Amino acid sequence: MKHPVSEDLRLLVGFSEGSGSNIVARMISPTLSEVLNQTVTVERVEGENGARCVERLVRAAPDGRTLAIAAQTQIVGTLLHKQRYDPLVDFAPVAVFAKWPMVLAVSNTLAVASVSEFIMLAQSQPKKLTYASSAIGGAPHLAGVLFSAMAGIDMRLRVYAETNTLYTDLADGRIAATFNNIMSALPLARAGKVRMLAVTGLARSPMAPEVPTVDEAALARYEVVNWLGVVAPASTPAAIITRINAAIARTVETPNVRNTLLAHGMQPVIAAPEAFATHMRAEIERWGKFINANRAAFADVQ
């Protein structure tokens, strides 16, 4: 498949070297380059919770040569902090290509072995337990607030720029819990440094089938699923969007990329641009209602 322009394609990423966005971007870019017959260069544009990356994208020419990995925090995060962009106006959704549940992992320094025991501990120590997230408005953050609201507990939020530091502090007991990628928690769980209590999706993870879902363990209908997609500047011609979407679909379908995503606990997804647009609107609607109904829980990030 030949891309409609001959110049290199830049794939912008708004988060650190160890972030899921950056890891996945570098995971798919070699195969995407082959499919497009065009060099794809991953470029990190960090800062302001992913907003600088998006602003760079918005200013780019709508010619298909500049794309960005879109994470949930860059979409839903606009509901918590006023940004200089509107994801429903300034983006052209290209494809959502990976979804995955997270895991509630707690420090092994806590004397809890189940979700119910963790909830009881938090209820006995209001505002004492700290949970960690790598970004404001991202799935780990929202998972923690939703969990707290449904369980009737009050935990403090601590934001980490680096996931490695987050897990070091979790293992050492400096923070109590995190909602994060199961593959990040699994090695520490096997080493006995953290305990995985539950998965945030409605189905158990094949990576750790012995770990129950939050829904079955304690909180009925609890569900938070993380995702990554690719977006282009608004006004990018539909023909270009369609071609890149098809290239991403072919990339995700290749055994190497598919197996690598699965090995990282992610479910490969193939969806049309219109489906991604619908997904973005649904995410904003769902979390907008939740945030408006639970403003006090987000007071520390206002």
Secondary structure as UniProt FT lines:
FT   STRAND          9..13
FT   TURN            17..18
FT   HELIX           20..36
FT   STRAND          40..44
FT   HELIX           48..50
FT   HELIX           51..59
FT   STRAND          66..71
FT   HELIX           72..76
FT   HELIX           77..79
FT   TURN            87..89
FT   STRAND          91..107
FT   TURN            108..109
FT   HELIX           115..124
FT   TURN            126..128
FT   STRAND          130..133
FT   TURN            136..137
FT   HELIX           139..151
FT   STRAND          156..159
FT   HELIX           163..172
FT   STRAND          177..181
FT   HELIX           182..190
FT   TURN            191..192
FT   STRAND          194..199
FT   TURN            206..207
FT   TURN            209..210
FT   HELIX           214..217
FT   TURN            220..221
FT   STRAND          225..233
FT   TURN            234..235
FT   HELIX           238..253
FT   HELIX           255..263
FT   TURN            264..265
FT   STRAND          267..268
FT   HELIX           273..293
FT   HELIX           295..301
//
